[in-house]
Amino acid sequence: MKILVVGGGGREHAIIKKLRENPAIDTVYALPGNGGMAADAVCVGGDAKDIAAVTEFAVSHAIDYAVVAPDDPLVLGAVDALTEKGIPCFGPTAAAAIIEGSKVFSKNLMKKYGIPTAAYEVFEDMEAALAYLESAPIPTVIKADGLALGKGVIIAETREDAKAAVRSMMQDKQFGASGDRVVVEEFLTGPEVSVLSFTDGETVVPMISSMDHKRAGDNDTGLNTGGMGTVAPNPYYTAAVAEKCMDTIFLPTIRAMKAEGRTFKGCLYFGLMLTPNGPKVIEYNCRFGDPETQVVLPLLESDLLTVMQATTNGTLAETEVKFRDAHACCVIVASQGYPEAYEKGKPLFIADTVRDSVYVAGAALKDGELVTAGGRVLGVTAVADTLPAAIDEAYRKVADVRFENAYYRRDIGARALKAWEG
């Protein structure tokens, strides 16, 4: 079989490594891929958002199955275009991907179908938003409506910060057209949980839960990032919480999307807050999360391609999805300065002893040498029988990757460890 994975980051690298465990797969193409994936996939370059070019490549290379991993091409209709050409895909249609593509859509969906989430107001006029913030409860959360590389959410601790966030989105166009509308949302408290799920539009199979670490600095300080590390499973996500989420959030969401004529197939990501009033949805993603994928997929015992095909074919209820009873920790190694200004082009060394545990996100080949090419350069994952062992092993492995001005948080898993030990 020939597989196409659309995307070029650490999440895609994790997907590719797991897919390659299936002996029926002869070749995996990554579009665009990156220099650090070259040992695991044929990296073809290009632009994942150029749907016509993606489709043309898939057709000309007789691709048997395509995995569309990033949010942008999903929202732009990559699955629709590939399916139209007879290429089966993992991922939602554009009509279903709107659940991430528009926060206004997702909030209104939850309100309509009684799915628990934070109270909110939507604004298309900046002055109206600023006027609302004069008396809105503080802290509050400001969200750009559209896609913003995971950075379009600002938690405002003061009224001034909230107004500045609105101006940056609506006036300064920090996130382009994604900030034409903003959601001003109630600030929720409690442990955060990420739950990725496989779904064929009828059946939902949650994967192992995880805990992301969004802030750039230790002790959850600094700016929000695309994620600085993860652990799985999340110790706050108990069996009782999981059951409640299935009944009040997961199944209702899938049924709501079907009722709206937007049947969702693929991976639906639930970003949850376990509040004193029960679990509530913070956000939906229409795809695998990054870097959650880097701790969840290493724990998957079932064949990933088989499960993905079941979501496409509507046979998920009859397909075994089994996870290992273990723990995983992923530490992201970034370029100093991320998520703001950072340097690229630094020689990147990955020891052979840890290569199987490294998922490369931001790297390129220059004159045959691997160099850094992004803010989040790579993730290092370890799997162990206990959470402390997984964390210790991940940090031990981090010492075997090197580049100038490398930066990583040194407390990934610390909060989870307290809960796990408690």
Steps between C-alpha positions, in 0.01 A plus 500: 500500500596859438397748768501881485525695826423868448696722740853557614526519879561285805142375499540375143831336587329312784219391267750384237705297749189326629365432150830343396447222755251352249693266264245553221621858457777526242549876477394798708514841333497815715380825342687713571679302773824635645869413497478308826242255361710384206585164659132417548325650198558637152475875556365665186491868599221722378225677692243306704252783444523473121211258469524469123869409519441253784225331300708493182789336685272236654345414164829494306665276760201263527465554875294228669413697814556858614528639852432873516645605834515883534204731558548736203470245216209332679309829529590579138344173381792266432298192596214606272737548205686171554180302552357644179800350318432159653773511766373392844605732783536531872358832610179703494346681206515880492140511621598304812843663550320829572472372858860622533502749213249726675485539877174687456353195324619260769376719787160540336485124435563426868241756606238358262552138606561555873864390500672646809740787425593844632251788471592729211418799280589546131606833350553616143537865602808599701338791681214275615753248633692772684178636651404150619838462667436807717281284724581140401631269774880494522706291431350424160600315187526664157494270195547577132221329306716328239819295485809661654763225537375425850589852618171685448393467864595756763423468870463858623568556870402869490246713315785679324649171380159390371455820301853477364429144384185610318685785330787274396256258337238732352695819430862392454403172325758300694334183372375638170139433408476251789454800730214660308271350762596434861352293779517644852468203731454424867825405673473143628712339769608142558738244352523497120475174308553421132310204357554399139235270360447285194154532349320382188208737554301250707742334742750691715809326638699727732875452503720519809458839670791742522615822666650777287731778622420809293705771668856561383658514845532278804218510756259598221648845447557693178309510173266234366663270246394212280597274793829444687438143609246238598442202723252215466277384648378807687458399869208740545300315237352220709264226382207691651598820319544306175150355530349843563687646203373225272139561607500881510765606247642237261186327372288820508760676286511225237120486493474879477737511202300228325175685571651812345583308181871513583576137590850492650743221410865484605656625821300739716701664777322605818676764709332474839501682832399297806320780683335481844172476302615208289694460174457775241632546148770765455557426133459248223768413245412319178822294504773345712647749748866592504684399720228275649539261208863441598395339831171340398603306188805333661250343743274368222530122463247461217603561140452869424419457130229245579338736751525796261339301220218403736420870557486547123290189436260538792612178670655638818250319725636164375868600517721439802679811630737394775749706701794388708465529879799730539603866521663735252673837521600731215735797547507759222841646421458846348716781366577767761250784460204288383211586464634841403824567307749214472793400281497225238769306318681359805659155449281235664644184655282202592678199647421167334410358841196731532399543135201265536369719785539835323226669297641781289285808440725784385806383309639511148781340304763752388787362293423159644511625859198514732436856628228667705218661305227579752408613849408158633783295356420152630336294772664224701265230630551222753263218599525323835290302747466796736466875452817589696701255291360639174586857601852407612565304182374782275737750661787252480438469127481880457871511582564305179362769267699820454495830313613851585258699720277200566232560763258271680284512809639302792169436676300300243282260697555668838130581551395158381752341735343671802158369405637154413678470834205644691 
